[in-house]
Amino acid sequence: MTTRTSSAQWQGGLKDGSGTVSLGSGSYDGPYSFNSRFESGDGTNPEELIAAAHAGCFSMALSNMLASAGHPPTSVKTDAAVQFGPVEGGFAITRIDLTTVGEVPGIDEAEFLKHAENAKAGCPVSKALAAVEITLSAKLA
């Protein structure tokens, strides 16, 4: 079993504080803040990182499923939009919208959508985030 790590450090209060996020691979080390999470300030935020992880996992899972079915894709591009905001009792991630476009020779929209739905259900990040509604819009380029 593989273990991946990342870390974060926060200094100060919620609104006046700031932090850094570091990926264990060393590929990202940067700031986050109240403004980058709740408004539109510079830096990343946990929801953006979740969106990147979900889009990456889903694209890989769908590409694998297509190739295993005899339709290796030229490309699969996925955008993930993580909905985050106030709910009763605090803040929460309430929904994740996946939008994917595939370039897959020799496949029709119906079969592409079938594989996309299976990837949505089967990708490890989707499974980890199953407590949240996950929507999917999939089409061929």
N, C-alpha and C positions, 0 to 999 in steps of 0.2 A: 504494500500500500504506500502510495506517495503522499508526502506531507508538504504543503506549500505554506509559506509564512509571509506575513507583512506586519508592519507595526505603525503605530500612530502615537504622537505625543501632543498633548494640549497644555497650554499655559494660560492661566487667568480665568476670568468668568466667561459665561456663555457669549454675551454680546461684545465684550471688550477683549476677549482672549483670542488666541490664534494657535495653530498647530501645524504639524508636518505629518505627512503620510509617506512611508517608505515601503516599496515592494521588495520582498525578499530577494528577488532576482537582480535587484539593482537597476532595473530598467526605468524606474520612476522614483523620484524623491522630491516632493514639493509641498507647497503650503495648502492649508484649508482654513476656513474661518466661518464665522456666523454669516458674513456677507456672501461667501461663495456657496453656502448651503441654503440659506433662506432668501437670498436676494440675487444679485448678479455680480458679485465681486470676483476678483481674480483668485485663482486657485481651484482645486478640485473639491469634491465632497463625496461622502459615502454612497449616495445614490448614483452619481455618475460612474463610480467605480463598479457598482453592481450592474449598471447598464452595460458597461464595457465587457464585464465577465459574462453576462448573459448572451450578448450578441456574439461574442467569440465562441462560446461553447455551442450555441445553437447552430452557427454557421458550420462548425466542424462536424457536428452530429449529422446535420442534413447532408453535407458533402459525402460523409461516409455512407449514409443510407442510400443515397443516389448511386454512388459507385458500386456498392454491394449489389444493387438491383440491376447493374449493367449499364448505368447511365452516368458515367463520370462527368461531373460538372466542369465547365470552363471556369465558372466563378459563382460564388454565393455571397451576396452582400446583405448584411442584416443590420438594421438600426433598432435599438432598444430604447424606449422612453419609459423611465421610471417615474410614476406619479407619487409625489410626496407632499404631505401637507397636514394641516390641523385636523384632528378627529377628536371625538369625545375622550377626554383623559390625556391628551398630549398630541403627539405627531406620529404619523405612520406612513409606510409605503402602502398604497392602496391598490395599485394596479401596475402591470408592466405590459406595454404594447410592443410586440415584435413586428417589424415590417421587413420582409425579405424579398429580394429579387435574385432569381437564378438564371444563369446562362447555362442551359443543359441541352445539348444536341440530342435529338431523337426522342423527346418526351413531350407529352401534352400537358395542358394546365391541370387536368383532373389528377393525373398521376403525380405531378409535382406537388400539388396541394396535399395529397395523401401522405407523401413522404415528409412534407413540412409539418403536418399535424403529428406524425409519429415522432419526429425530431423534437417538437415542442414538448411532448409528453416524456420523451426518453432522455433528453440531455441532462446531465448531472446537475447543472445549475438550475434548470427548471424544476427538477425534483426537490432541490434544496429550498426553493422559493415557493413551493406548492401552497403555502398558506395565503398567498396573494393571487388575485385574479390575473391570469396571463392571457392576453389576446394575441391573435396572429393574423396578419395580412400577408399572403404569399402570392407571387406572380412570376411568370417567366419574363425575361427581358425581351 
